[in-house]
Amino acid sequence: MGEATGMSNEQQFDVVVIGAGPGGYHVAIRLGQLGKKVICIDRDEVGGVCLNWGCIPTKALLHVGEVIRHIERADAIGLKVPKVEVQRENVAKFKNDVVNANVSGVKTLFKANGVESLRAEASFKSPTEIVAKRENGESETIKAQTIVIATGSAPVDVKGWPRDGKTIINSDDAVKLERIPKKLLIIGGGVIGLEFATVYRRLGAEVLVVEMMPQILTGTDLEIGKTLGRILKKQGIEIMLNTKVGSLEKKGDTVRATLNGEGTGGKDEVREFDMALVAVGRRPVTDNLNLKAAGLQTDERGFIATDLQQRTSVPNIFAIGDVTGAPLLAHRAMKQGVIAAEVISGDKSAAFDPIAVPNCIYTDPEVATAGLSEEEAKAAGHEVRIGKFPLAASGRARTMNESEGLIKLVGDAKSDLLLGMHIVAPQAESMIGEGVIALEMGATLEDIGLSVHPHPTFIEGIMDAAEASHGKAIHIINPKPKTPVSA
């Protein structure tokens, strides 16, 4: 099967999946593997935000930026390389080729697993009926025993800052790379804002990040956020905390911003930029679903409530991914999709109940976290035991001319159980896998420290951090232990 092209006005399926993003295509493919007759409907391209506008294209651009940084620093390792010349059109082509390859891959998997796909706007007619409206205006009714909502999220647009896609943009516009501004304002110091700050700074823009909260990456371990902030500032990214953007005023091809807060000394400051990226968060996409016809309603923030099996308040309707609430992460949606498919196919024990969902931020260096931050652990009543290892002490980091970063473990002082792992380092995205497994398996800091890690690697820094929590680290001067070191 493939894209549904000649559908009658009414068809019957076992399952309709609304949304073909990472959650949607996961549930559809797994249902196909389990023998269900499935159709996946999306108003846009297969792959959703993740493949087309988010995870994949941004990582392609961030890779370009990382290569630029290595070239610019090549003289430090004895290489003389000509100055980098950014060919914007070719960089955009590379990004588009990466996207197209991934989208094509999902379409191939749909076909291989008997999943039909349809490009249309889907809305509920009843709890078992979907109206699919194509781009040409034609509509058909699709009946199904089960329906899965996987419609994801979209950037929050701020009414007072009217987006035009050229001077005032959102993340969808930013990834198109239609031009590289000389001066870029980024409103929001979260994951999206900082990733694009990294991309555009590497491509030659002067970047200012304005964050209204006291720290970047609000909700992340405070020490980790501060560590990343120091590194980004050294890279030439300006960051203003506790600062608000009062107004954005378009002036031809530029935008004038009024800033006020800690970053401006408490006074109004007017600055001009070639472009302003609004990255203040994302909202669930439920607007056009006609949930009322399905007997569903959202909470005050627009999210759909589900149980551990991803079932909504209507028994035959499931919801997965961003539309079900935070954290808004593709890998969470993917795993929820697999769980939903298995429940739909009769597995009564399947449930989405992880100890921790990892979060990766693809700045340069990367940030990756899993489990509780130091602040969250204390707030939950734990007496914490902290183990830290700076990248400056890593032999492998030195061989790569990378010395800035931190590995931090948060444990319970009484039980020694690992509560959280937080990393600022190259390869953090891969290293955090150890933290996820350790948390799921109930590992202690001692377990991690006793495990033989390969040398020389970045990941052995996790072992060193675990040993440091007990005052036993070899490669750093140990902090004075709060409890006696056992023989």
Secondary structure as the mmCIF struct_conf table of DSSP 4:
data_model
#
loop_
_struct_conf.conf_type_id
_struct_conf.id
_struct_conf.beg_label_comp_id
_struct_conf.beg_label_asym_id
_struct_conf.beg_label_seq_id
_struct_conf.end_label_comp_id
_struct_conf.end_label_asym_id
_struct_conf.end_label_seq_id
STRN STRN1 GLU A 3 GLU A 3
BEND BEND1 GLY A 6 GLY A 6
BEND BEND2 ASN A 9 ASN A 9
STRN STRN2 GLU A 10 ILE A 18
BEND BEND3 GLY A 21 GLY A 21
HELX_RH_AL_P HELX_RH_AL_P1 PRO A 22 GLN A 33
TURN_TY1_P TURN_TY1_P1 LEU A 34 GLY A 35
STRN STRN3 VAL A 38 ASP A 42
BEND BEND4 ARG A 43 ASP A 44
TURN_TY1_P TURN_TY1_P2 VAL A 46 GLY A 47
HELX_RH_AL_P HELX_RH_AL_P2 GLY A 48 ASN A 52
TURN_TY1_P TURN_TY1_P3 TRP A 53 TRP A 53
BEND BEND5 GLY A 54 GLY A 54
HELX_RH_AL_P HELX_RH_AL_P3 CYS A 55 GLU A 72
TURN_TY1_P TURN_TY1_P4 ARG A 73 ARG A 73
HELX_RH_3T_P HELX_RH_3T_P1 ALA A 74 ILE A 77
TURN_TY1_P TURN_TY1_P5 GLY A 78 GLY A 78
HELX_LH_PP_P HELX_LH_PP_P1 PRO A 82 VAL A 84
HELX_RH_AL_P HELX_RH_AL_P4 ARG A 88 ALA A 112
TURN_TY1_P TURN_TY1_P6 ASN A 113 GLY A 114
STRN STRN4 VAL A 115 ARG A 119
BEND BEND6 ALA A 120 ALA A 120
STRN STRN5 GLU A 121 SER A 126
TURN_TY1_P TURN_TY1_P7 PRO A 127 THR A 128
STRN STRN6 GLU A 129 LYS A 133
TURN_TY1_P TURN_TY1_P8 GLU A 135 ASN A 136
BEND BEND7 GLY A 137 GLY A 137
STRN STRN7 SER A 139 ILE A 149
STRN STRN8 SER A 153 PRO A 155
HELX_LH_PP_P HELX_LH_PP_P2 VAL A 156 VAL A 158
TURN_TY1_P TURN_TY1_P9 LYS A 159 GLY A 160
BEND BEND8 TRP A 161 TRP A 161
BEND BEND9 GLY A 165 THR A 167
STRN STRN9 ILE A 168 ILE A 169
HELX_RH_AL_P HELX_RH_AL_P5 SER A 171 ALA A 174
TURN_TY1_P TURN_TY1_P10 VAL A 175 LYS A 176
BEND BEND10 LYS A 182 LYS A 182
STRN STRN10 LYS A 183 ILE A 187
BEND BEND11 GLY A 190 GLY A 190
HELX_RH_AL_P HELX_RH_AL_P6 VAL A 191 ARG A 202
TURN_TY1_P TURN_TY1_P11 LEU A 203 GLY A 204
STRN STRN11 GLU A 206 VAL A 210
BEND BEND12 MET A 212 LEU A 217
TURN_TY1_P TURN_TY1_P12 THR A 218 GLY A 219
BEND BEND13 THR A 220 THR A 220
HELX_RH_AL_P HELX_RH_AL_P7 LEU A 222 LYS A 234
TURN_TY1_P TURN_TY1_P13 GLN A 235 GLY A 236
STRN STRN12 GLU A 238 MET A 240
BEND BEND14 ASN A 242 ASN A 242
STRN STRN13 THR A 243 LYS A 251
TURN_TY1_P TURN_TY1_P14 GLY A 252 ASP A 253
STRN STRN14 THR A 254 GLY A 261
HELX_RH_3T_P HELX_RH_3T_P2 GLU A 262 THR A 264
TURN_TY1_P TURN_TY1_P15 GLY A 265 GLY A 266
BEND BEND15 LYS A 267 LYS A 267
STRN STRN15 GLU A 269 PHE A 273
BEND BEND16 ASP A 274 ASP A 274
STRN STRN16 MET A 275 VAL A 278
BEND BEND17 VAL A 280 VAL A 280
STRN STRN17 ARG A 282 PRO A 284
TURN_TY1_P TURN_TY1_P16 ASP A 287 ASN A 288
BEND BEND18 LEU A 289 LEU A 289
HELX_RH_AL_P HELX_RH_AL_P8 LEU A 291 ALA A 294
TURN_TY1_P TURN_TY1_P17 GLY A 295 GLY A 295
TURN_TY1_P TURN_TY1_P18 GLU A 300 ARG A 301
BEND BEND19 GLY A 302 GLY A 302
HELX_LH_PP_P HELX_LH_PP_P3 PHE A 303 ALA A 305
TURN_TY1_P TURN_TY1_P19 LEU A 308 GLN A 309
STRN STRN18 ARG A 311 ARG A 311
BEND BEND20 SER A 313 VAL A 314
TURN_TY1_P TURN_TY1_P20 PRO A 315 ASN A 316
STRN STRN19 ILE A 317 ALA A 319
HELX_RH_3T_P HELX_RH_3T_P3 GLY A 321 THR A 324
BEND BEND21 ALA A 326 PRO A 327
HELX_RH_AL_P HELX_RH_AL_P9 ALA A 330 ILE A 344
TURN_TY1_P TURN_TY1_P21 SER A 345 GLY A 346
TURN_TY1_P TURN_TY1_P22 LYS A 348 SER A 349
BEND BEND22 ILE A 355 ILE A 355
STRN STRN20 ASN A 359 ILE A 361
BEND BEND23 THR A 363 PRO A 365
STRN STRN21 GLU A 366 GLY A 371
HELX_RH_AL_P HELX_RH_AL_P10 GLU A 374 ALA A 379
TURN_TY1_P TURN_TY1_P23 ALA A 380 GLY A 381
STRN STRN22 VAL A 384 PRO A 390
HELX_RH_3T_P HELX_RH_3T_P4 LEU A 391 ALA A 393
HELX_RH_AL_P HELX_RH_AL_P11 GLY A 395 THR A 399
TURN_TY1_P TURN_TY1_P24 MET A 400 ASN A 401
STRN STRN23 LEU A 406 ASP A 412
TURN_TY1_P TURN_TY1_P25 ALA A 413 SER A 415
STRN STRN24 LEU A 417 LEU A 417
STRN STRN25 LEU A 418 ALA A 425
TURN_TY1_P TURN_TY1_P26 PRO A 426 GLN A 427
HELX_RH_AL_P HELX_RH_AL_P12 ALA A 428 MET A 441
TURN_TY1_P TURN_TY1_P27 GLY A 442 GLY A 442
STRN STRN26 THR A 444 THR A 444
HELX_RH_AL_P HELX_RH_AL_P13 LEU A 445 LEU A 450
BEND BEND24 SER A 451 SER A 451
HELX_LH_PP_P HELX_LH_PP_P4 VAL A 452 PRO A 454
BEND BEND25 HIS A 455 PRO A 456
BEND BEND26 PHE A 458 PHE A 458
TURN_TY1_P TURN_TY1_P28 ILE A 459 ILE A 459
HELX_RH_AL_P HELX_RH_AL_P14 GLU A 460 ALA A 468
TURN_TY1_P TURN_TY1_P29 SER A 469 GLY A 471
BEND BEND27 ILE A 474 ILE A 476
HELX_LH_PP_P HELX_LH_PP_P5 ILE A 477 PRO A 481
BEND BEND28 LYS A 482 THR A 483
HELX_LH_PP_P HELX_LH_PP_P6 PRO A 484 SER A 486
#
